[in-house]
Amino acid sequence: LTKEPLRWLNASLIVNILEHGVMETLHTDMGRQFESEVVRLLCEMLGVKKTHTTPYNPKSDGMVERLNRTFIDQLAKILLACEGEWDSFLSQVAFAYNTSVHSSTGFTPYFLTHGREARTPVDMVLGPTLQCGPGQESSNEFVLSLQRCLQTAFRQCRDNSITASDKQNIL
């Protein structure tokens, strides 16, 4: 999850590429901000396949809409307790979401992106959680160990997501 409102989409897309690398696919609704010439040229130059949701079919956007609802609910709770503009709280809400274990995957989005859990202010008080990191092992051993750790996590994440999806389809 990133914290950029859509009005900054073009800049946000470029920053996302610089932070995370070039995506293989960009899946969007038909919003005009996604259909801009800048986005089209960027996808063309970088070899990104652009796909769209089915028009007038909200189910095809289900995961994104659920994430948006979660995000809006969290922002609303903060705004009830604190004064300020909603966009001033985006970073905090994004960090809270990215460092919370997702019920479908069993992992935090931060771990799946970075290969370790985020260090938080709570760690300063309670002590750090177990982190992957180089100890006495060589850099090469650490990289191989991290790669195995992430492959296992991604496999488990995929299996957990399939199980959660199957449960949802039964209901």
Secondary structure as the mmCIF struct_conf table of DSSP 4:
data_model
#
loop_
_struct_conf.conf_type_id
_struct_conf.id
_struct_conf.beg_label_comp_id
_struct_conf.beg_label_asym_id
_struct_conf.beg_label_seq_id
_struct_conf.end_label_comp_id
_struct_conf.end_label_asym_id
_struct_conf.end_label_seq_id
HELX_RH_3T_P HELX_RH_3T_P1 LEU A 6 TRP A 8
HELX_RH_AL_P HELX_RH_AL_P1 LEU A 9 HIS A 20
BEND BEND1 GLU A 24 GLU A 24
STRN STRN1 THR A 25 THR A 28
BEND BEND2 MET A 30 MET A 30
HELX_RH_3T_P HELX_RH_3T_P2 ARG A 32 PHE A 34
BEND BEND3 GLU A 35 SER A 36
HELX_RH_AL_P HELX_RH_AL_P2 GLU A 37 LEU A 46
TURN_TY1_P TURN_TY1_P1 GLY A 47 GLY A 47
STRN STRN2 LYS A 49 HIS A 52
HELX_LH_PP_P HELX_LH_PP_P1 THR A 53 THR A 54
TURN_TY1_P TURN_TY1_P2 PRO A 55 TYR A 56
HELX_RH_3T_P HELX_RH_3T_P3 PRO A 58 ASP A 61
HELX_RH_AL_P HELX_RH_AL_P3 GLY A 62 ALA A 81
BEND BEND4 CYS A 82 CYS A 82
BEND BEND5 GLY A 84 GLY A 84
HELX_RH_3T_P HELX_RH_3T_P4 TRP A 86 PHE A 89
HELX_RH_AL_P HELX_RH_AL_P4 LEU A 90 ASN A 98
TURN_TY1_P TURN_TY1_P3 THR A 99 THR A 99
BEND BEND6 SER A 100 SER A 100
HELX_LH_PP_P HELX_LH_PP_P2 VAL A 101 HIS A 102
TURN_TY1_P TURN_TY1_P4 SER A 103 THR A 105
BEND BEND7 GLY A 106 PHE A 107
HELX_RH_AL_P HELX_RH_AL_P5 PRO A 109 HIS A 114
BEND BEND8 GLY A 115 ARG A 116
HELX_LH_PP_P HELX_LH_PP_P3 GLU A 117 ARG A 119
HELX_RH_AL_P HELX_RH_AL_P6 PRO A 121 LEU A 126
HELX_LH_PP_P HELX_LH_PP_P4 PRO A 128 LEU A 130
BEND BEND9 GLY A 135 GLU A 137
HELX_RH_AL_P HELX_RH_AL_P7 SER A 139 ILE A 170
#
